[in-house]
Structure formats: structure tokens, C-alpha cells
Amino acid sequence: MSASHQVKLKPGDTIGILGGGQLGRMLAMAAARLGLRCQVFSPDPDSPAFDVVLNATCAEYADVEALELFANDVDVITYEFENVPSAAALILAARRPVLPERKILETTQDRLAEKDFVKRLGIGTADYVDVSSAAELRAAIGRIGLPAVLKTRRFGYDGKGQAIIREGNDPDRVWADLGTKSAILEAFIPFEREISVIAARSADGHVECFDVTENEHRDHILKISRAPAGISAELAARAIAIAEKIANALNYVGVLAVEMFVVPEVTGPKVLVNEIAPRVHNSGHWTLDGASISQFEQHIRAIAGWPLGKPVRHGPVTMTNLIGDDILGYEQWLAVPGATVHLYGKGAPRPGRKMGHVTQVGIIPSKSA
């Protein structure tokens, strides 16, 4: 039995969080309510998570001494973003349990490895081809057809590291512009809607899923999430079963998100997996105010070796991201009945930067809102 399966924290123990963004901030706040302390490790001195913890380490992930000192101060380590350098995770895992386990990062950090993993489970995804040169891209287009989406294999999020290729585009130019040596070409999916499942799994294999969430993106960035998704109970059950299968196959401990496409078919809609995020996820923010337990508390419980909660949704819930200059209108949201405002304490707004979010329970604005 690995060390991770023996983690059993008690109130007053300390969780180490790699990454100091808003996800780390909300994890630390959830831990505090359960009487657990958190220490945050982040190279960014302006990390919003630093504001809500007593102890923080501001150092690079390559700073071995800083990593060792951090590990000595905590009882278990988790992360708020999946691009933790594997060398840093290796150093930490030699000293303390790191949950979810480091080998999961190796699968989810690489889009090709992730797609291969999902395919091996017999779960549907878009058709895809490994691409490492302009010539291979042209050959892949011949196999997959157009339109198609070219994605870097590593370090992509919020639409970064990808490009749609359409008829008439020059593949050589697209390849040069992406600036990578390793990518995958995916068939473009004419989806009906985008959904996600937030699943929590404990070390003993118990899985709890939140209700399926429907997601609306603007400029490749999540803008609005709604729970429950506007899909049939049968399709929702299928999506949840896929998330459970993935969590169990990874022997996962903590919260993960599985993003999926709903694709219309003659025989009825089907779901295809788009991506796995091995962490708490933007599309699960509605759980902070819209459910009996939040995704953040579920993650803390799972990595602490505590029982998971049974999520009960309080009604129809909408989560709206405040992106860039949206934050300047925060006072208007404070006056909306039933709205709860979450501001992340970040600096100046920048285009595409997530500055906060608003949840509304029982109030569902129209799609054009």
C-alpha cells in the first residue's frame, strides 16, 4: 500500500498547496473551515492564495532547497494546477504524500498520453493524430479532414496552444505559428453543447460526482456554467459513469474534472471526452454556493483521508466568470438578489484574466446575458 493510502489528517494538520492562484485560495479557505492549515508554494509574489494563509513559500519550482523546506512543514501535498514540473513533484513525493499522485500528472500533462489513456478505457474522444512536423501535419489533415484543431501536447489552457485549421489555411504557416515540436491534430467536433463532470474520489475508491454542468465559453474562456445541464437523465448518467471510470482507472485521490462534448447523432446524442483536468475546476465553482458541499471541500476531504460528502444541489445554479474588465462592475452584482460574489484579490484586470465569479441559485439568466 502506498503512502498516499495511509494519509489521515486530523484538525490542526497542514496541507501544502502547489500554486497560488484562485483555486489554491479557495482550497485553503475550504480547509480552514475544517480546522486544517494550509501552506502555499508559488513563484509569483502576487499570488492571491497568499492572502488567506499564514505561511507561504515564494520560490521557483526548480528551487530544491525551498521544496524540501516546504515539504518538511506540511503533512500532505496537493496542487491547484496540473503543469507542476515533474522534477518538483518527484522531490516532494520522496518526502510527503503528493495527491493526486505524480504519475497521474504524467498522463494528464500530455494531450497525446491523455487521449491514448481515455481510448484504452473504451471511452469515445475526437479522432486524433500525433504530429511533430509540418509534413506530418499535412499527412494528418489527409487522414482527419478539415476543419480540425491543432493543439500543443503540453501546457495548454483557456484556448492557449491551439489553432483551428480550415479549408484554405496554409498548414506550414499554422505549424510555424504554433511554435512547438510536439502536437496533436484533433477532428473538429460539431457539438451541441459542452458539459463537464466534477468527480471526487477517496483513497478507498469511493466516488462522489456533482450534477453534470453545462458550460458556455467566450473566446476559449469559460464564461457561464449552469447546473444541471440541459440534457436527459440518461445522458447525464452516462457522463457521470465516464467520469467515475476515469477516476477509478487513474486510482485518483481528490477532485478531477472531465470536460465532454455532447454530439447529436441520428440514434440520439452521445458524449465524447475532450479533456481531463486533475484538480478542482472552474466549471465546479457553482458548488461553493449551490450545493451542500463544494468541490474544494471535497478535494480537501479526499486528500485528508476524511469521508466524502454527498453533494446535494440547492436548486438550479448559474456561475458567471468575471473576466478582465468585468470585475469593474462588481458593485452591480452585489445588488442582485440571490447572487453571491467571489473576488479573487488579483491585481489590475487584464483581458482574459479570471478576476472573480458570481453564483446565482434559483435564478437562471438567459443565454444572451
VOPAGU-2260 file (C-alpha; in pm, 1 decimal, decimal comma):
REM VOPAGU-2260
SITE   aa  ch    i         X         Y         Z
SITE  MET   A    0       0,0       0,0       0,0
SITE  SER   A    1     144,4     336,5     -98,7
SITE  ALA   A    2     192,0     623,2     143,6
SITE  SER   A    3     -99,3     809,8     -15,0
SITE  HIS   A    4    -341,6     543,3     104,7
SITE  GLN   A    5    -230,9     593,2     465,0
SITE  VAL   A    6    -295,6     968,6     482,2
SITE  LYS   A    7    -524,7    1050,3     773,6
SITE  LEU   A    8    -504,9    1411,8     879,3
SITE  LYS   A    9    -651,4    1549,2    1198,6
SITE  PRO   A   10    -770,2    1905,4    1260,8
SITE  GLY   A   11    -465,7    2128,6    1302,4
SITE  ASP   A   12    -257,1    1939,2    1045,8
SITE  THR   A   13    -114,3    2121,5     744,1
SITE  ILE   A   14    -179,8    2077,0     371,5
SITE  GLY   A   15      77,8    2204,7     123,6
SITE  ILE   A   16     -66,7    2355,7    -195,3
SITE  LEU   A   17     144,9    2397,7    -508,6
SITE  GLY   A   18      25,3    2705,3    -696,8
SITE  GLY   A   19    -107,9    3031,1    -560,9
SITE  GLY   A   20    -397,3    3121,4    -792,0
SITE  GLN   A   21    -766,9    3145,7    -714,0
SITE  LEU   A   22    -806,1    2766,9    -698,7
SITE  GLY   A   23    -537,5    2746,9    -430,0
SITE  ARG   A   24    -704,9    3035,0    -247,9
SITE  MET   A   25   -1043,9    2859,9    -244,5
SITE  LEU   A   26    -887,0    2527,2    -140,3
SITE  ALA   A   27    -717,1    2698,9     155,2
SITE  MET   A   28   -1044,1    2866,1     256,0
SITE  ALA   A   29   -1227,3    2531,1     245,7
SITE  ALA   A   30    -951,9    2368,4     454,5
SITE  ALA   A   31    -967,7    2646,1     714,3
SITE  ARG   A   32   -1336,7    2579,2     776,5
SITE  LEU   A   33   -1246,1    2219,5     857,7
SITE  GLY   A   34    -975,3    2326,6    1103,8
SITE  LEU   A   35    -690,1    2237,0     868,7
SITE  ARG   A   36    -400,0    2470,0     794,6
SITE  CYS   A   37    -252,0    2530,8     450,4
SITE  GLN   A   38      85,2    2644,5     326,5
SITE  VAL   A   39     109,2    2768,3     -33,1
SITE  PHE   A   40     414,0    2731,7    -261,5
SITE  SER   A   41     418,3    2966,9    -560,6
SITE  PRO   A   42     685,3    3153,0    -759,2
SITE  ASP   A   43     453,3    3454,9    -804,1
SITE  PRO   A   44     483,9    3711,1    -521,5
SITE  ASP   A   45     136,8    3845,9    -609,2
SITE  SER   A   46     -35,1    3507,9    -568,3
SITE  PRO   A   47    -392,9    3562,6    -441,4
SITE  ALA   A   48    -373,7    3244,0    -231,6
SITE  PHE   A   49    -100,2    3403,0     -17,1
SITE  ASP   A   50    -364,3    3641,5     124,2
SITE  VAL   A   51    -557,8    3364,2     301,6
SITE  VAL   A   52    -279,5    3151,2     454,7
SITE  LEU   A   53     -44,0    3218,2     743,3
SITE  ASN   A   54     258,7    3055,4     580,9
SITE  ALA   A   55     368,1    3078,7     218,6
SITE  THR   A   56     679,0    2993,9      20,6
SITE  CYS   A   57     759,5    3223,1    -270,5
SITE  ALA   A   58    1021,9    3035,4    -472,4
SITE  GLU   A   59    1072,5    2876,2    -813,4
SITE  TYR   A   60     967,3    2515,4    -867,3
SITE  ALA   A   61    1331,2    2440,6    -953,3
SITE  ASP   A   62    1449,2    2555,2    -606,6
SITE  VAL   A   63    1525,2    2219,4    -445,2
SITE  GLU   A   64    1606,2    2361,2    -102,0
SITE  ALA   A   65    1281,2    2560,8     -92,1
SITE  LEU   A   66    1084,6    2249,8    -195,6
SITE  GLU   A   67    1248,3    2041,8      78,5
SITE  LEU   A   68    1177,9    2302,4     347,0
SITE  PHE   A   69     817,9    2330,2     225,7
SITE  ALA   A   70     773,2    1950,8     242,3
SITE  ASN   A   71     910,1    1945,2     598,8
SITE  ASP   A   72     640,0    2194,1     708,1
SITE  VAL   A   73     337,0    2004,5     574,8
SITE  ASP   A   74     166,3    1666,1     617,1
SITE  VAL   A   75      34,6    1611,4     263,6
SITE  ILE   A   76      82,1    1799,7     -64,5
SITE  THR   A   77    -165,4    1877,9    -341,4
SITE  TYR   A   78    -173,1    2119,2    -635,1
SITE  GLU   A   79    -410,1    2370,2    -792,8
SITE  PHE   A   80    -276,7    2347,9   -1148,9
SITE  GLU   A   81    -162,0    2047,1   -1349,3
SITE  ASN   A   82     155,7    2187,1   -1501,2
SITE  VAL   A   83     364,6    2131,3   -1189,3
SITE  PRO   A   84     714,6    2040,6   -1315,3
SITE  SER   A   85     763,3    1665,6   -1277,7
SITE  ALA   A   86    1106,0    1716,0   -1117,2
SITE  ALA   A   87     946,7    1924,9    -839,3
SITE  ALA   A   88     674,9    1663,7    -785,0
SITE  LEU   A   89     943,7    1393,1    -765,7
SITE  ILE   A   90    1140,4    1578,8    -496,5
SITE  LEU   A   91     826,3    1639,6    -291,0
SITE  ALA   A   92     689,5    1285,9    -330,6
SITE  ALA   A   93    1011,5    1148,0    -180,2
SITE  ARG   A   94     928,2    1334,7     140,7
SITE  ARG   A   95     549,6    1358,4     171,6
SITE  PRO   A   96     243,7    1206,0       4,2
SITE  VAL   A   97     153,3    1406,6    -307,8
SITE  LEU   A   98    -214,0    1374,0    -402,7
SITE  PRO   A   99    -328,7    1319,6    -670,5
SITE  GLU   A  100     -19,8    1105,3    -733,8
SITE  ARG   A  101     263,1    1224,4    -955,9
SITE  LYS   A  102     214,1     955,2   -1221,6
SITE  ILE   A  103    -133,5    1099,8   -1292,3
SITE  LEU   A  104      32,5    1428,4   -1391,1
SITE  GLU   A  105     242,8    1240,9   -1646,7
SITE  THR   A  106     -78,0    1123,8   -1815,9
SITE  THR   A  107    -274,7    1449,0   -1798,8
SITE  GLN   A  108      10,4    1690,3   -1878,3
SITE  ASP   A  109      45,2    1539,3   -2226,6
SITE  ARG   A  110    -259,4    1556,8   -2453,2
SITE  LEU   A  111    -146,5    1254,1   -2653,6
SITE  ALA   A  112     -93,4    1038,7   -2341,7
SITE  GLU   A  113    -429,3    1155,1   -2206,5
SITE  LYS   A  114    -616,7    1075,1   -2530,2
SITE  ASP   A  115    -447,8     733,5   -2552,2
SITE  PHE   A  116    -545,1     663,2   -2189,3
SITE  VAL   A  117    -910,8     755,2   -2249,4
SITE  LYS   A  118    -920,4     549,1   -2570,6
SITE  ARG   A  119    -777,3     243,6   -2389,6
SITE  LEU   A  120   -1071,6     265,4   -2146,4
SITE  GLY   A  121   -1308,4     231,0   -2441,8
SITE  ILE   A  122   -1436,1     587,5   -2397,3
SITE  GLY   A  123   -1505,8     799,2   -2706,6
SITE  THR   A  124   -1295,6    1104,3   -2799,5
SITE  ALA   A  125   -1243,6    1309,7   -3114,0
SITE  ASP   A  126   -1024,5    1135,0   -3374,1
SITE  TYR   A  127    -664,3    1246,0   -3323,4
SITE  VAL   A  128    -315,5    1203,6   -3472,5
SITE  ASP   A  129      27,4    1267,2   -3317,9
SITE  VAL   A  130     206,7    1543,5   -3513,3
SITE  SER   A  131     571,0    1655,8   -3485,0
SITE  SER   A  132     642,1    1836,9   -3815,0
SITE  ALA   A  133     470,8    2036,6   -4089,6
SITE  ALA   A  134     490,6    1732,1   -4318,5
SITE  GLU   A  135     322,9    1515,3   -4054,3
SITE  LEU   A  136      56,5    1783,6   -4011,1
SITE  ARG   A  137     -27,2    1769,9   -4382,4
SITE  ALA   A  138     -49,0    1390,0   -4365,2
SITE  ALA   A  139    -268,8    1412,5   -4053,2
SITE  ILE   A  140    -504,4    1655,0   -4230,3
SITE  GLY   A  141    -532,2    1396,9   -4508,6
SITE  ARG   A  142    -644,3    1138,2   -4251,7
SITE  ILE   A  143    -865,2    1351,1   -4024,9
SITE  GLY   A  144   -1003,5    1604,5   -4274,8
SITE  LEU   A  145   -1089,6    1970,0   -4214,6
SITE  PRO   A  146   -1182,4    2161,3   -4012,0
SITE  ALA   A  147    -950,4    2026,4   -3742,5
SITE  VAL   A  148    -785,6    2157,4   -3425,9
SITE  LEU   A  149    -408,0    2155,6   -3381,8
SITE  LYS   A  150    -306,4    2152,0   -3013,2
SITE  THR   A  151      30,6    2153,4   -2841,2
SITE  ARG   A  152      76,1    1832,8   -2644,1
SITE  ARG   A  153     170,1    2023,3   -2328,5
SITE  PHE   A  154      90,7    2344,5   -2135,8
SITE  GLY   A  155    -235,4    2445,3   -2299,4
SITE  TYR   A  156    -529,4    2606,9   -2116,3
SITE  ASP   A  157    -806,1    2862,1   -2186,7
SITE  GLY   A  158    -756,3    2819,7   -2562,0
SITE  LYS   A  159    -379,3    2877,1   -2548,6
SITE  GLY   A  160    -159,5    2644,4   -2750,8
SITE  GLN   A  161    -418,2    2558,3   -3014,0
SITE  ALA   A  162    -537,9    2664,9   -3357,4
SITE  ILE   A  163    -832,7    2571,4   -3576,5
SITE  ILE   A  164    -733,8    2474,9   -3931,7
SITE  ARG   A  165    -992,9    2531,4   -4202,0
SITE  GLU   A  166   -1004,3    2479,6   -4578,2
SITE  GLY   A  167    -769,6    2729,0   -4743,3
SITE  ASN   A  168    -536,7    2768,2   -4441,4
SITE  ASP   A  169    -166,7    2701,0   -4502,1
SITE  PRO   A  170     -66,3    2407,2   -4277,1
SITE  ASP   A  171     301,4    2511,2   -4286,1
SITE  ARG   A  172     212,7    2857,6   -4157,5
SITE  VAL   A  173     -16,1    2719,5   -3884,4
SITE  TRP   A  174     258,7    2480,9   -3774,0
SITE  ALA   A  175     518,4    2759,3   -3762,7
SITE  ASP   A  176     282,9    2990,0   -3569,8
SITE  LEU   A  177     209,4    2728,1   -3303,2
SITE  GLY   A  178     583,6    2711,0   -3232,6
SITE  THR   A  179     602,4    2356,9   -3096,4
SITE  LYS   A  180     777,2    2030,9   -3181,6
SITE  SER   A  181     501,8    1807,3   -3044,8
SITE  ALA   A  182     129,9    1845,6   -3107,5
SITE  ILE   A  183    -183,7    1650,3   -3184,3
SITE  LEU   A  184    -435,5    1715,2   -3459,5
SITE  GLU   A  185    -794,1    1653,6   -3349,7
SITE  ALA   A  186   -1103,1    1628,8   -3564,2
SITE  PHE   A  187   -1330,8    1928,9   -3516,0
SITE  ILE   A  188   -1640,8    1817,4   -3323,7
SITE  PRO   A  189   -1974,2    1975,7   -3427,8
SITE  PHE   A  190   -2101,4    1960,6   -3070,6
SITE  GLU   A  191   -2445,8    2053,1   -2947,6
SITE  ARG   A  192   -2322,1    2164,5   -2605,9
SITE  GLU   A  193   -2020,6    2140,8   -2375,7
SITE  ILE   A  194   -2057,2    1971,4   -2038,0
SITE  SER   A  195   -1831,4    1869,8   -1752,1
SITE  VAL   A  196   -1845,3    1634,1   -1457,1
SITE  ILE   A  197   -1669,8    1717,9   -1131,1
SITE  ALA   A  198   -1585,1    1392,6    -954,0
SITE  ALA   A  199   -1425,9    1331,5    -615,1
SITE  ARG   A  200   -1258,4    1001,3    -525,8
SITE  SER   A  201   -1121,9     894,7    -190,0
SITE  ALA   A  202    -825,2     662,8    -134,6
SITE  ASP   A  203   -1060,8     373,9     -53,9
SITE  GLY   A  204   -1218,3     403,5    -400,5
SITE  HIS   A  205   -1540,2     581,8    -304,3
SITE  VAL   A  206   -1652,0     823,1    -579,6
SITE  GLU   A  207   -1899,1    1111,6    -549,9
SITE  CYS   A  208   -1996,1    1319,5    -854,1
SITE  PHE   A  209   -2165,2    1656,0    -869,1
SITE  ASP   A  210   -2453,8    1709,6   -1108,9
SITE  VAL   A  211   -2346,9    1745,8   -1472,3
SITE  THR   A  212   -2263,6    2107,9   -1556,5
SITE  GLU   A  213   -2328,1    2281,3   -1888,1
SITE  ASN   A  214   -2057,2    2526,6   -1994,8
SITE  GLU   A  215   -2057,3    2826,1   -2226,4
SITE  HIS   A  216   -1721,8    2961,4   -2349,0
SITE  ARG   A  217   -1639,4    3303,4   -2493,0
SITE  ASP   A  218   -1305,7    3346,8   -2671,8
SITE  HIS   A  219   -1199,7    2997,9   -2548,8
SITE  ILE   A  220   -1250,5    3100,2   -2183,5
SITE  LEU   A  221   -1531,5    2966,2   -1965,6
SITE  LYS   A  222   -1791,9    3240,2   -1918,7
SITE  ILE   A  223   -2102,9    3071,1   -1776,8
SITE  SER   A  224   -2168,9    2733,8   -1612,1
SITE  ARG   A  225   -2515,5    2602,6   -1534,7
SITE  ALA   A  226   -2620,6    2307,7   -1321,6
SITE  PRO   A  227   -2797,5    2090,0   -1400,2
SITE  ALA   A  228   -2703,5    2063,8   -1768,1
SITE  GLY   A  229   -2993,3    2071,6   -2016,7
SITE  ILE   A  230   -2959,4    1705,5   -2109,3
SITE  SER   A  231   -3161,1    1389,8   -2048,1
SITE  ALA   A  232   -3121,9    1194,2   -1724,9
SITE  GLU   A  233   -2990,7     902,2   -1931,9
SITE  LEU   A  234   -2716,1    1112,9   -2094,3
SITE  ALA   A  235   -2624,2    1268,1   -1758,0
SITE  ALA   A  236   -2589,5     919,9   -1607,2
SITE  ARG   A  237   -2364,0     820,4   -1896,9
SITE  ALA   A  238   -2141,9    1127,2   -1845,1
SITE  ILE   A  239   -2113,4    1056,8   -1471,8
SITE  ALA   A  240   -2028,2     691,0   -1539,7
SITE  ILE   A  241   -1745,1     805,5   -1771,5
SITE  ALA   A  242   -1601,1    1037,2   -1502,4
SITE  GLU   A  243   -1618,6     756,7   -1243,7
SITE  LYS   A  244   -1447,0     513,3   -1479,5
SITE  ILE   A  245   -1163,1     762,6   -1541,7
SITE  ALA   A  246   -1120,8     840,1   -1168,7
SITE  ASN   A  247   -1104,9     469,9   -1082,1
SITE  ALA   A  248    -867,9     383,7   -1369,2
SITE  LEU   A  249    -626,7     655,2   -1250,4
SITE  ASN   A  250    -659,2     532,2    -888,1
SITE  TYR   A  251    -726,7     900,2    -825,4
SITE  VAL   A  252    -739,8    1072,4    -485,7
SITE  GLY   A  253    -900,4    1417,1    -487,1
SITE  VAL   A  254   -1125,7    1609,3    -725,6
SITE  LEU   A  255   -1095,4    1596,2   -1102,6
SITE  ALA   A  256   -1297,9    1742,7   -1387,8
SITE  VAL   A  257   -1380,6    1565,9   -1712,0
SITE  GLU   A  258   -1479,5    1801,1   -1994,2
SITE  MET   A  259   -1701,7    1648,3   -2261,1
SITE  PHE   A  260   -1887,4    1730,9   -2580,8
SITE  VAL   A  261   -2250,0    1634,5   -2641,7
SITE  VAL   A  262   -2270,9    1536,9   -3007,7
SITE  PRO   A  263   -2602,2    1493,9   -3194,1
SITE  GLU   A  264   -2647,9    1157,7   -3366,8
SITE  VAL   A  265   -2937,1    1004,1   -3557,3
SITE  THR   A  266   -2979,2     747,1   -3279,6
SITE  GLY   A  267   -2967,6    1016,2   -3007,3
SITE  PRO   A  268   -2693,4    1233,3   -2858,4
SITE  LYS   A  269   -2365,0    1082,1   -2741,0
SITE  VAL   A  270   -2081,2    1217,7   -2524,7
SITE  LEU   A  271   -1714,1    1239,8   -2619,7
SITE  VAL   A  272   -1436,9    1322,2   -2371,7
SITE  ASN   A  273   -1246,1    1640,0   -2454,5
SITE  GLU   A  274   -1002,4    1682,7   -2163,9
SITE  ILE   A  275    -929,5    1570,8   -1808,2
SITE  ALA   A  276    -826,6    1830,4   -1550,1
SITE  PRO   A  277    -661,8    1661,1   -1247,1
SITE  ARG   A  278    -772,3    1929,4    -998,6
SITE  VAL   A  279   -1062,9    2143,3    -887,7
SITE  HIS   A  280   -1204,9    2320,3   -1190,7
SITE  ASN   A  281   -1363,1    2648,7   -1296,6
SITE  SER   A  282   -1682,1    2472,0   -1405,4
SITE  GLY   A  283   -1725,7    2347,8   -1047,5
SITE  HIS   A  284   -1729,8    2692,0    -885,3
SITE  TRP   A  285   -2110,9    2682,5    -868,4
SITE  THR   A  286   -2073,7    2422,3    -592,1
SITE  LEU   A  287   -1946,9    2687,8    -348,5
SITE  ASP   A  288   -2296,9    2829,5    -302,4
SITE  GLY   A  289   -2516,7    2592,8    -499,7
SITE  ALA   A  290   -2453,3    2261,1    -322,5
SITE  SER   A  291   -2432,9    2115,9      26,9
SITE  ILE   A  292   -2057,6    2068,3     -18,9
SITE  SER   A  293   -1818,1    2246,8    -253,5
SITE  GLN   A  294   -1567,9    2086,5    -491,2
SITE  PHE   A  295   -1295,5    2249,9    -279,1
SITE  GLU   A  296   -1411,0    2087,5      44,3
SITE  GLN   A  297   -1449,3    1751,2    -133,3
SITE  HIS   A  298   -1088,1    1775,8    -252,8
SITE  ILE   A  299    -963,3    1862,6      96,9
SITE  ARG   A  300   -1160,9    1575,8     249,0
SITE  ALA   A  301   -1029,1    1328,4      -9,0
SITE  ILE   A  302    -661,0    1415,5      35,7
SITE  ALA   A  303    -700,8    1434,7     415,5
SITE  GLY   A  304    -838,4    1080,0     427,7
SITE  TRP   A  305   -1176,2    1205,3     553,2
SITE  PRO   A  306   -1517,6    1078,9     432,5
SITE  LEU   A  307   -1650,2    1247,1     118,0
SITE  GLY   A  308   -1975,3    1441,3     136,9
SITE  LYS   A  309   -2287,0    1353,1     -61,9
SITE  PRO   A  310   -2341,5    1660,7    -281,5
SITE  VAL   A  311   -2697,8    1792,2    -276,1
SITE  ARG   A  312   -2771,9    2076,7    -519,5
SITE  HIS   A  313   -2979,6    2363,0    -373,0
SITE  GLY   A  314   -3170,2    2431,5    -695,8
SITE  PRO   A  315   -3082,0    2546,4   -1047,2
SITE  VAL   A  316   -2744,8    2725,3   -1026,5
SITE  THR   A  317   -2561,5    2962,3   -1259,9
SITE  MET   A  318   -2195,7    3062,9   -1227,9
SITE  THR   A  319   -2072,0    3364,4   -1424,3
SITE  ASN   A  320   -1699,8    3433,2   -1454,5
SITE  LEU   A  321   -1581,9    3793,0   -1412,5
SITE  ILE   A  322   -1310,8    3816,1   -1677,6
SITE  GLY   A  323   -1085,5    4118,0   -1727,7
SITE  ASP   A  324   -1278,5    4442,5   -1700,7
SITE  ASP   A  325   -1596,5    4257,4   -1589,3
SITE  ILE   A  326   -1454,1    4299,6   -1239,5
SITE  LEU   A  327   -1510,9    4675,7   -1257,2
SITE  GLY   A  328   -1884,8    4611,9   -1235,2
SITE  TYR   A  329   -1865,2    4406,8    -914,8
SITE  GLU   A  330   -2089,9    4651,1    -722,6
SITE  GLN   A  331   -2380,3    4589,4    -960,9
SITE  TRP   A  332   -2362,6    4218,0    -880,9
SITE  LEU   A  333   -2371,4    4291,1    -507,0
SITE  ALA   A  334   -2721,2    4432,6    -555,1
SITE  VAL   A  335   -2860,0    4127,0    -738,4
SITE  PRO   A  336   -3094,7    3919,2    -515,6
SITE  GLY   A  337   -2970,0    3562,5    -474,1
SITE  ALA   A  338   -2624,0    3639,6    -614,3
SITE  THR   A  339   -2302,5    3560,8    -425,3
SITE  VAL   A  340   -1991,3    3748,4    -535,1
SITE  HIS   A  341   -1642,8    3593,6    -515,2
SITE  LEU   A  342   -1349,1    3825,3    -591,0
SITE  TYR   A  343   -1002,3    3670,2    -610,5
SITE  GLY   A  344    -791,9    3962,1    -484,6
SITE  LYS   A  345    -587,4    3980,3    -803,5
SITE  GLY   A  346    -415,5    4297,0    -927,4
SITE  ALA   A  347    -511,3    4501,1   -1232,2
SITE  PRO   A  348    -760,5    4339,8   -1471,5
SITE  ARG   A  349    -616,1    4210,3   -1797,8
SITE  PRO   A  350    -805,9    4076,2   -2099,7
SITE  GLY   A  351    -872,6    3705,8   -2046,4
SITE  ARG   A  352    -773,2    3712,4   -1677,8
SITE  LYS   A  353   -1021,9    3549,8   -1438,4
SITE  MET   A  354   -1081,0    3809,2   -1165,7
SITE  GLY   A  355   -1376,0    3657,6    -981,9
SITE  HIS   A  356   -1709,6    3486,8   -1028,4
SITE  VAL   A  357   -2073,5    3519,0    -927,0
SITE  THR   A  358   -2307,6    3233,9    -835,9
SITE  GLN   A  359   -2686,4    3256,7    -852,3
SITE  VAL   A  360   -2907,9    2990,5    -702,3
SITE  GLY   A  361   -3256,9    2951,8    -844,9
SITE  ILE   A  362   -3205,4    3236,5   -1092,3
SITE  ILE   A  363   -3111,7    3139,3   -1444,4
SITE  PRO   A  364   -3040,0    3435,0   -1675,8
SITE  SER   A  365   -3096,7    3392,1   -2048,2
SITE  LYS   A  366   -2813,3    3270,9   -2272,0
SITE  SER   A  367   -2761,0    3621,7   -2405,6
SITE  ALA   A  368   -2690,1    3762,0   -2056,8
